[in-house]
Amino acid sequence: MVQFLMSRPDWEFHHASSSPSRPESSLLPAPAISAAACGPAEMGSTSSMLTQYDIEEVQDHCNHAFSQQEIVSLYHRFCQLDRNGGGFVSADEFMSVPEFAVNPLSQRLLRMLDGLNFKEFVAFLSAFSPRTSLQQKIEFIFRVYDTDCNGKVAFDDILSILRDLTGSFMTEQQRQKVLIHVLEEAGYTKDSHFTLPDFMKVTSFLL
């Protein structure tokens, strides 16, 4: 998914003073980087300039899952999706990318949100980065399925994860049977509620 966003030929990004032959390593020294023309200059909204400070802030926010160069590239993709330049990609705009539309995490995340600002956009993509640890990926999934934000998920939430991941490859009866068995192996029951450490323990039996 991330590679798809970065490889779209119609979404090339350009440094304000760079030429097509300029090496990648020299694209970031300047304090500001040009992107598509988009709205007012603040991190809650897109802008025509992404500053070095902004890049580093976003990089910290995604736990350095992306290089600075990749963040610049993703910013331009974000601006392309943000058609009205408001600094916010709506659910419809987000799902216009085929790779997002078929991804169950995308669908579930956007049922919870009206859309994403740039930081949220990068944070979502970071879950698919090879630089992101398995623990960070599991934490992200936990947050997505913790729909009431109480720091816990229930049996039905974990069953939803299995449903989203397995699709038509398993029947509902098979999923429930597998999950109940896994919970018993991990020392839980169907009626348990799972904090993040509990969830990580359960997923260790599933992975």
C-alpha positions, -999 to +999 in steps of 0.1 A: +000+000+000+027+025+010+048+015-021+017+021-042+013+056-029+049+065-035+051+050-070+021+067-086+036+084-117+010+112-117+019+120-081+055+130-084+068+155-058+092+184-065+115+204-043+112+241-049+147+244-062+153+209-075+156+195-110+145+160-120+182+149-121+189+162-086+199+133-062+174+123-035+199+130-007+199+167-015+161+172-016+157+180+021+184+205+032+162+236+026+140+247+055+108+243+035+097+219+008+072+226-019+041+204-023+008+208-040-010+241-034-033+234-005-048+257+022-033+276+052+001+267+067-006+248+099-002+212+108-039+207+113-043+216+076-023+212+045-002+240+031+018+247+001+050+244+021+061+216+045+088+229+068+117+209+081+102+212+116+069+197+103+087+168+087+106+160+119+073+163+139+055+139+117+085+116+117+084+115+155+046+110+154+050+078+133+080+065+153+103+070+124+086+044+103+093+067+073+124+086+062+121+124+058+121+119+020+092+094+023+072+119+044+077+146+018+064+122-008+035+111+013+026+147+020+022+154-017+000+123-021-020+136+008-025+169-009-035+152-041-063+134-021-072+165-002-091+180-032-104+211-015-072+219+003-087+219+037-060+198+054-083+169+059-089+138+037-125+127+038-135+091+040-146+093+003-113+108-008-093+083+013-112+053-001-108+066-037-073+048-036-080+012-045-055-002-020-073+016+008-108+006-004-101-031-002-082-029+031-104-039+061-084-017+085-091+013+063-128+006+062-131+001+099-109+032+108-130+054+086-163+042+101-149+057+133-136+089+118-149+115+094-115+115+078-078+120+085-054+150+088-018+145+076-005+132+109-032+107+111-027+097+075+010+090+080+003+072+113-022+050+096+003+042+068+031+035+093+012+004+104+021-011+070+057+000+070+084-028+072+102-005+097+073-008+122+077-035+148+052-063+152+043-049+187+035-014+171+013-031+145-006-050+172-010-018+192-024+000+161-049-028+155-059-027+191-066+011+189-086+006+157-109-021+172-112-004+206-142+014+193-153+030+226-118+040+235-119+025+270-086+007+266-103-027+263-116-050+236-141-079+240-146-112+223-167-098+195-140-072+188-113-099+183-138-119+163-142-089+141-105-088+135-105-125+125-135-118+102-117-089+086-085-108+081-099-141+069-129-130+048-145-159+030-116-182+038-133-192+071-169-196+081-182-177+111-185-210+130-149-218+123-137-183+134-156-186+167-142-221+173-106-210+166-109-179+188-125-198+217-097-223+215-070-196+214-086-178+244-086-210+264-049-216+255-041-181+266-060-184+299-091-164+290-128-170+284-153-157+259-166-133+285-132-118+292-123-082+284-088-076+271-065-047+278-036-041+254-012-066+273-040-092+272-047-085+235-010-089+228-009-122+246-039-135+227-025-124+193+007-142+201-013-174+199-029-164+166+003-153+148 
